[in-house]
Amino acid sequence: MTLSLTVPRSQLAKLQIHLKQGGNREIGGWLVAEQTAPGKFELVGLTVDLEAGTRDRFDSVPEPHSQQMDRILLENSGRTGRVDYLGEWHSHPTFPPIPSEIDVASMTDMVENSGPSFAALVIVRLMANASIQATITTFQRGQLPEAGQLIIADEVSAAGFGEGWQLPEH
Ligand SMILES: [Zn+2]
């Protein structure tokens, strides 16, 4: 089943601010999402570590992320669906937002060996016109990576690689 992740505009706006702060550094963190139906998730929060970013590669350091995730879980404890870690996100400030070989290898290693047996990877890129390009790829133990679908809440059309996410101007 192809996973779909709905991104509310409020979360998109937060992401845009993080990406501006990150500049040319790769930044990233964890995705926290509510499962609303089988294969369907809504992003309720994302953690970010602006300190750990480097220009070439994002290294996920657990401590700041687990603290931020605890707060997000607390803030969303009233939701009816299961709210949990969905996966990772990071930026590709200077190249297309598709998983690199290193990205695929590290996500595959995580689901095959150490972490959860399923995780999504969202890669984002802030474009010069402030729109966000993004892809989502899902990794499941024993299976090949699969492209998922990103949906911006309040919009009919789905966004994906090649179609910039345009924030309203105001
Ligand atoms: Zn990457």
Residues whose N, C-alpha, C, O or C-beta is under 5 A from the ligand:
A	BS01	ZN	S100 D103
